[in-house]
Amino acid sequence: MASTKICKPGAPGVFSFSVDRGTLILTGALSAVLVIWSSSSRADVTSCIAAAEHAQPLRSSGHLLEARAALITCAADSCPTTVRADCVTWLTEVGNEIPTVVVQAKSSAGEDLAEVTVIADGTPAKTSLGLPIALDPGSHRLRFESRGRNPFEQTVILHQGERRVLSVTLVRPEEVSSRAAPSSRADGTRAIPTLSWVLGGASLVLAGSGIAFWAIGKSEKSDLDDGCGRTSSCAHADVVASRSKLIVGDVLVAAGVVALGAGVYFALSSKPAAPAIALAPNGVVARGHF
């Protein structure tokens, strides 16, 4: 085994010691490892602090998904304890602030659809249907696609911490022409019944006729009053005819008012059309909390 002898000349005595070459190699290797480890540790600490600092403006500006990614970095076990503790706390808070959307897709028969692709802002969602889709707060354009069915797009506005459940119905192209809902309205407003329109028209006819009879009767009565009525010599038949027209006019006007009231009553008592059965132009029915 090779050794190295070290002598110190000029001393009262000469001393020497031997160092094993293997020991020298091992010592050098350990020193190199320590230097590399020290440099790596300093790099880890720097990246941890940078990630923690970077997450704060991201969180404040509403970029919660990017903030969460940064906080995951500084919450790692390799980061200093103080930095890691803060990042773990912030990571929990940001996770609660991130809004999510759970999509429920059904066929026109009400059956659940399993093979549906959800595209959020042009990017396919990385989660399975029925599981929460994490998105930043704000407006997002969602597109739903299923093979053999018409796609559907919906704009949603999510608020911080919101947990949205979105239900959509995707129909086949051939179902669009076969299904019809003439009395349905997607906005939930009331569809005025046909009976109300009939009664409203009848009220106008009755009221108009009554006004006409009343006007004629009033005119005839005025003529009688100005003529034979001065001498009380009017024929009984003429007096009865004028009075009859006035009575008929009153009755017809009253009937018109009743018909109008009935039409308004039926219109107000009709139930609003349910939005769930309204077909969009592309043959898709959208339901849920928007």
HELIX and SHEET records of a PDB file:
HELIX    1   1 ARG A   21  SER A   60  1                                  40    
HELIX    2   2 LEU A   64  CYS A   74  1                                  11    
HELIX    3   3 THR A   81  GLU A   97  1                                  17    
HELIX    4   4 PRO A  173  SER A  178  1                                   6    
HELIX    5   5 THR A  194  ASP A  226  1                                  33    
HELIX    6   6 CYS A  228  ARG A  230  5                                   3    
HELIX    7   7 HIS A  236  SER A  269  1                                  34    
HELIX    8   8 PRO A  275  ILE A  277  5                                   3    
SHEET    1   A 4 ILE A 133  ALA A 134  0                                        
SHEET    2   A 4 THR A 100  LYS A 106 -1                                        
SHEET    3   A 4 ARG A 163  LEU A 170  1                                        
SHEET    4   A 4 VAL A 284  GLY A 288 -1                                        
SHEET    1   B 4 THR A 123  PRO A 124  0                                        
SHEET    2   B 4 THR A 117  ALA A 120 -1                                        
SHEET    3   B 4 GLY A 138  GLU A 145 -1                                        
SHEET    4   B 4 PHE A 152  LEU A 158 -1                                        
END                                                                             
